[in-house]
Amino acid sequence: MPPRFPHAAPLACLLPAFAFLAGCADTAEPVSWRTLPIDYRGPQVREFFVEGTSTVTVEPSYVGGAEREARALELVAYKHIVLEWYLYLLVADHMSPDRETLLGEFHAHVRNGATADLELTDFGDGTYSFRFRGELSAPLELFDLLPDDVPDSDAGLADAGPDGGVPPGPGTRHLPLPMPVLDNEEMSRLEPGREWYRAWGRSLFDPATYEGELETVDLTVTPEERSQDGYIDHGRLLGDGRLTIGIHVGWDYYPERFDRLHAMQVYDWLVAEGFRSPAESFDYYGIDSGPLTKTVLVGGRPVEVEVTLVHSLQGDPAELYFARRMKDALLESLREREVVVYLGHSGNRHGFLLSNWNVVPYEDGALLDHELPSIGMSDAYQIVLADGCHTYSMGEPFWANPAKAGRTNLDLVATTNLSVTPDAGDHAVRLLIALVGRDGRPPRGTSYDELLGAYRPLETYMGLYGVHGIDDNPRLNPLADVGRLCEPCGTDEDCGASGNACLRVNRRYVCLPECLADDGCPAGTVCREHEDRIEWGRPHGYCTPADGVCEWTAPDAGTDAGDDVAADAPPGDAPADAGDAGDPSPDGTLPPTDVAGDSSTDDPSTADPGCGCRAAGPGRLGPGLVLGLLALLSLRRGARRSRTAAGPRSRRA
């Protein structure tokens, strides 16, 4: 029976009992001088450095200093994989032997360690010590789950701090790692698909019941500087007025057949949104049918969108020919399309499991981790959503691909922990909405914290998502128009771009572009929160003049647009000025009482009915329109009074 969760959904991964199916990226060249990037962020996760010292023993048959050191370096690369694997088993969640209970308390995952700072030391008896440094992605509160005690100085931990000379202290935590002692021959068994760690006993290691020799490596865990949130970069995606998307749904073994359900969910959403399908219906949409297409408006410009959908029920996923076609289709998307979505099973060092792996050889029906560095990929900016278990480990293989080595043209959305199968189709649709909008409305610009904040089931630690490659993403909404900064407005629509908002600065309503950090804003402005626009899960910073003074010059008139109606209106006449609540605080921000109406009362029923909203939104009367109507009404009343005072006019002959 497939694993089940009580009161929860099945997992989108293969658990150890099914055996692990992917290859190792280090097979051809064991020692790769890796450094650890700081490039992964999620709304509930961050990265941590993990460091310690371990040893390898060179066989007596190796003689001479150079030969022994070369063998030691080879063994160090093998031992790195051992350390990474058993660290993964320690910190990641797993299913219990009864297949019903989730085991694990750290909810974390591991990716490849660095070998650039080995500090290889020869003890003269064939034993060499070296520094191990890896990375974890884990919940923000990982430190609450780890002990803060300092290990025994004789236990093998030496200068394990991030700078190479600081033992565990207030900023670190101690993590003992028990693991089997493997001989050199077993460690070196790394043929893709048949690696030592895929053996039953190695994948289900329990130090409490293990009967072989054990060693414990004392590790320290240190939080990395956390990457900032960033926007999906519509500017780079849509520079050519075209957006190409490939969505690939891998085979599912559950009776519910989530592969079919996810594919149908995506297809039905596209058709409902007006995408033209080349097929009569979902049942007739085949692997060769071609993309669903639609022209959408993004940032006021037409964009031709093509979505190609490939799933395991378009043929027989247990048949070799169709399995190869599914793999070829995924390779084509990674090579040619700007957005690639994978929904299906995966796991630590797995990759993308497309077809029925019980029948089809892995090399034919899956795109494995160790293949990623050598596949053809676009050298343009791409987004890859890898929605399966433990896809965090794919970061390093993707960065090893020459087209992505600069770490500036790939956003890889990956899972720190287990993923939940039934949610995957919804995740794909949410990404599509962020890219192209919905219900005829254009996208408004989406940050990854906003997108991925909706991916995690709130009641569990399953489905912790983050994104590799976020450090170069924009902090200014790419769909904003900074050229309209401080332009007077009455509603958001007056500000043109979907990334702009009509907000109050001092006593005027002006256009401000949305932002995530100060470094995304024009000179003289800072990214400041406005209470009017706080939305759950939505960034709410806007580039606002640091001095609280918003001046704008109309491009065609050369006059100061700051002399707008709101500024000229007598105090008290305009609803926005009631109670002088608009005076800025010393730092330029509006005080909490910046609400139209009498700020001395909390009873909305006694407030001026014309002063109920701070900033006009869709369907509201903005302050500029209200002032205009008041002025017109005043003129008409004045005209009536003049006619009454003058008496009836004589009629011309």
C-alpha positions, -999 to +999 in steps of 0.1 A: +000+000+000+012+035-007+021+055+024-007+075+040-010+103+065-038+103+090-057+135+084-032+145+057-025+139+021+000+115+005+035+126-001+049+135-035+081+115-030+095+081-029+104+070+006+134+048+014+115+016+012+111+021-025+148+026-029+165+057-041+168+061-078+191+089-088+228+093-095+256+112-079+270+144-095+305+135-083+308+101-100+331+111-129+353+135-109+350+128-072+368+160-060+350+191-073+362+222-056+328+235-046+320+267-026+286+272-009+264+299-023+240+318-002+211+320-025+181+302-011+151+318+006+116+308+016+090+326+038+094+298+064+130+286+058+166+298+057+200+282+051+225+271+078+261+262+076+270+229+091+307+223+099+330+198+116+360+176+111+363+140+100+390+116+089+399+092+061+425+064+061+447+058+030+455+021+023+492+010+029+496+002-008+498+039-015+534+051-009+551+084-013+537+117-001+521+129-034+505+095-041+491+092-006+478+128-006+461+122-040+444+091-026+434+110+005+417+137-016+398+110-035+386+095-002+376+128+012+352+133-018+337+099-010+335+107+027+317+139+019+289+119+003+288+097+034+286+127+057+259+144+035+238+112+033+237+105+070+232+141+078+202+140+055+189+109+073+193+128+106+176+160+098+150+151+072+115+138+078+107+102+069+078+077+073+078+052+101+080+015+093+042+013+097+040+037+067+015+059+087+035+082+109+058+110+100+091+108+118+116+136+122+119+168+142+142+191+123+121+192+090+153+201+072+173+190+041+209+189+030+227+199-002+262+192-014+290+204+009+320+225+000+354+210-007+373+242-013+386+247+023+395+211+033+424+219+056+437+184+049+461+173+077+484+143+076+488+125+109+516+103+095+500+069+099+478+070+068+451+090+086+441+124+073+417+148+089+397+173+069+370+199+074+335+192+063+312+221+055+277+216+042+244+235+041+210+229+055+177+244+046+155+243+076+126+262+093+135+296+107+132+282+143+157+254+138+178+267+168+149+260+191+152+223+181+190+219+186+210+216+218+232+245+227+257+224+247+294+224+237+307+190+227+337+173+244+369+188+230+383+153+226+354+141+205+369+153+172+355+188+169+383+213+162+378+249+153+345+242+138+332+278+137+324+294+103+357+314+105+377+282+112+386+292+148+355+296+169+339+267+189+302+265+194+289+296+211+258+318+213+254+320+176+258+283+169+243+250+179+258+215+185+246+187+163+262+152+169+261+131+138+263+093+144+270+072+113+284+039+103+321+034+096+323+025+059+354+010+043+370+027+013+357+001-012+320+006-002+323+044-001+336+044-037+307+024-050+289+052-069+276+038-102+245+059-110+214+041-098+234+016-078+252+038-052+260+023-018+235+046-001+206+031-020+210-003-003+182-012+020+203-011+052+220+022+043+187+040+035+170+029+068+200+035+091+190+037+128+220+042+151+201+027+181+198-007+164+229-006+141+252-035+149+283-024+130+310+001+140+298+037+146+316+070+146+301+103+157+311+136+140+304+167+161+290+194+139+282+230+146+252+247+129+255+284+121+228+305+105+237+321+072+229+357+063+194+354+049+188+364+014+163+391+007+129+385-009+127+393-046+101+396-074+096+373-102+115+392-129+088+399-155+112+424-172+136+396-182+109+371-189+089+393-213+115+413-231+106+397-264+068+400-259+065+362-256+063+338-227+068+300-232+059+276-204+063+238-202+044+219-175+054+183-169+035+159-147+053+127-137+038+093-131+020+086-099+014+053-082-014+063-058-048+049-066-062+085-069-038+090-098-028+125-089-009+128-122-042+128-141-059+151-115-030+177-117-029+176-155-067+181-157-066+209-131-040+228-151-056+222-184-091+232-172-077+264-156-061+274-188-092+268-209-113+287-184-089+316-186-094+318-224-064+299-236-070+283-270-064+246-270-054+227-301-075+197-289-112+193-285-109+184-248-084+172-222-089+136-232-078+145-268-048+166-258-018+145-265+020+148-261+023+162-297-008+184-296+012+216-292+008+245-268-023+262-255-021+299-264-034+333-254-025+369-257-024+387-224-016+422-213+013+425-189+025+460-180+003+474-206+020+454-234+006+424-253+024+392-245+019+359-265+018+331-240+023+294-249+018+266-224+028+231-233+014+203-211+030+169-209+017+142-185+020+105-180-014+096-192-008+108-227+007+073-233+018+043-213+043+054-186+054+018-183+064+016-220+100+025-229+092+045-260+067+068-243+090+072-212+118+084-235+094+109-251+084+123-218+121+128-209+128+143-243+099+167-238+113+178-204+148+183-219+132+204-247+115+227-221+147+231-201+166+239-233+140+263-250+113+275-226+114+303-201+093+286-174+095+249-166+072+232-141+076+197-128+049+181-106+056+146-094+078+123-073+113+131-063+136+128-033+171+133-021+194+129-051+165+118-072+158+143-099+126+143-120+109+109-120+087+110-151+076+074-159+069+041-141+104+035-125+093+000-115+094-010-152+114+016-172+152+020-166+160+051-147+181+066-175+152+063-199+123+075-178+138+100-154+160+131-156+184+124-127+204+148-106+237+137-120+225+145-156+216+181-149+251+196-152+255+183-188+220+188-204+213+216-228+198+247-211+189+281-222+214+308-211+185+332-207+166+338-175+144+309-165+121+298-137+120+261-128+094+248-103+105+214-090+075+203-070+085+170-054+101+159-022+136+172-012+143+190-044+165+215-025+194+191-034+190+200-071+205+234-066+241+224-069+236+202-101+217+230-118+245+256-109+270+232-123+254+235-158+275+259-179+244+279-189+235+286-153+270+288-137+267+325-132+238+320-108+220+350-123+196+335-148+178+308-129+151+308-102+148+272-090+118+268-067+125+237-046+113+219-015+132+218+018+111+191+031+084+166+019+058+179-004+021+170-004+008+154-036-027+169-038-014+205-036+009+203-066-017+213-092-027+243-072+009+253-069+013+253-107-019+274-111-007+299-085+025+304-105+006+308-137-016+335-120+016+353-109+029+352-144-001+361-166-029+372-143-064+358-140-100+366-148-090+391-174-069+411-149-032+415-156-005+403-131+005+430-105+040+417-098+046+389-073+075+383-049+086+348-040+077+352-004+041+360-015+040+331-039+056+305-017+038+316+014+007+301-001+025+268-009+029+255+027+001+237+045-002+258+076-009+229+100+022+208+092+059+211+085+054+194+051+059+214+020+085+239+030+094+258-002+122+282-011+139+295-042+175+292-053+190+321-072+170+349-056+199+372-048+198+389-082+160+393-084+145+428-084+135+445-052+114+470-072+082+456-086+091+451-123+056+460-133+058+494-116+064+527-134+088+549-114+083+576-140+050+584-123+064+586-088+046+614-069+021+620-097-013+631-082-040+605-083-075+595-071-074+558-076-048+531-083-059+531-119-048+567-122-012+555-117-012+534-148+011+505-140-002+475-120+029+478-097+019+513-086-005+524-060-023+556-051-013+564-015-013+594+008+020+612+014+016+642+037-018+656+026-018+645-010-027+612-027+001+603-051+014+574-071+041+552-055+058+521-069+058+489-049+091+477-035+107+452-011+138+470+001+154+504-001+179+493-027+151+489-051+139+525-049+150+556-068+174+580-051+158+601-024+131+575-016+129+546+008+108+515+008+082+523+034+052+504+046+017+521+043-009+508+067-035+513+040-021+484+019-012+458+044-025+425+029-018+390+043+011+375+024+016+406+002+046+428+004+034+463+012+064+486+009+063+515-015+090+538-026+083+570-006+102+603-004+125+600+026+117+636+036+079+631+032+077+657+004+063+644-029+069+667-059+061+658-094+065+677-127+040+669-155+061+658-185+041+679-209+035+711-189+067+717-170+047+728-139+048+715-104+021+689-102+023+691-064-001+722-067-031+698-070-066+703-057-059+684-025-030+709-017-051+740-025-082+730-007-088+749+026-081+728+057-113+710+068-130+713+034-115+681+020-123+648+038-086+639+038-078+668+060-103+662+088-086+665+122-053+674+106-045+637+107-022+640+077+007+657+093+038+635+089+058+623+118+095+634+121+106+604+099+081+613+072+057+585+079+020+590+086+009+586+121-015+558+130-044+583+132-041+591+095-076+582+088-101+605+071-126+617+097-124+626+133-095+607+148-108+612+183-136+587+179-135+549+174-172+546+165-175+543+127-212+552+129-204+588+140-177+594+114-183+616+083-197+591+057-176+608+030-143+600+048-144+562+051-115+552+030-078+562+031-069+556-005-093+549-033-093+515-048-114+500-076-150+511-074-143+539-048-146+576-051-111+589-048-103+622-030-097+641-062-131+632-076-148+640-043-132+674-042-142+681-078-178+672-070-178+694-039-164+723-059-190+719-087-218+718-061-205+749-044-204+768-078-240+758-086-252+769-052-234+802-056-250+807-090-285+801-076-279+826-048-268+852-074-299+847-095-322+850-065-306+882-053-308+899-088-344+890-094-359+877-127-340+887-158-357+905-187-361+886-219-342+899-250-363+910-279 
